[in-house]
Amino acid sequence: MYPTDKEIVYIFSAMRSGSTLLKAILATRAEVTNLPETPRHIIHSILSNVTQKIIVIKRPRGYFFDDDYPGFFVKDTEKGIIIVRNPYDTVISLHKMNIINHWKRIFDFNEHTLLQYWKNTYERLLKLSNKKNILVTKYESLTKSPIEETSRIFRFVNTLDKSGTNVYNHPNKFNWKWGTDDGGELIKTLKVQYSTREFSNKKLIKLIRHDCLIQDILKRFGYSRMFPELICNE
């Protein structure tokens, strides 16, 4: 049971989908926490020392032991933010992370298995997306139009300062690192940046375009016009 005088906001996503960036942006407001990614079963013990009113709990779905993700449904008194990133960039980024963190199993984490992970994650999160206390944001919208998108997010969370931002701060009590947060160089610039891409992995594009469930998820999250290269219109 979390303290009743606090407001709980969960961030749900696949790994490598912008949850660390979103948490850092939320923490630019004085009344919002900037906690490290924490196992759910020990969160309560940490919150006894939290002074901020709004507690943000980052909860991306892991590869292992997360078959019941998200594991619970947000109560009406709590809020949740689903952050989605397109499957092509997610898989490419996951592959880079796995070279460092899971190099012994790198052949297990191929395009098929990583896409299955993305698909299962967002198929589950779609079931939450129509709740009134859930906000859906896309990583691409957050990085391409940060002022507008962060203002929308701040209004949802109901921070005192609801103006948008394209900058954030480094956490002062822990370091970003691969495996629990984003340890890449981009996030350390402390400025929201939109990265252009080249869709060079034709095998991955073909897998995305020929998977009916992935296509349905993309369309329901509003990706049809954003990435026509990934959409099959047949």
ZIVENVEN-V512648 format. One record per helix or strand. SS is the DSSP state (H for helix, E for strand). FROM is the first residue (numbers start at 1). TO is the last residue. If there is no record, write none. Layout:
ss=[SS/SS]
from=[FROM/FROM]
to=[TO/TO]
This chain:
ss=[E/H/E/H/E/E/H/H/H/E/H/H/E/E/E/H/E/H/H/H]
from=[7/19/32/40/54/79/87/103/111/134/139/146/167/178/181/187/191/202/212/228]
to=[14/26/32/47/61/84/101/105/126/138/144/157/167/178/181/189/191/209/220/230]
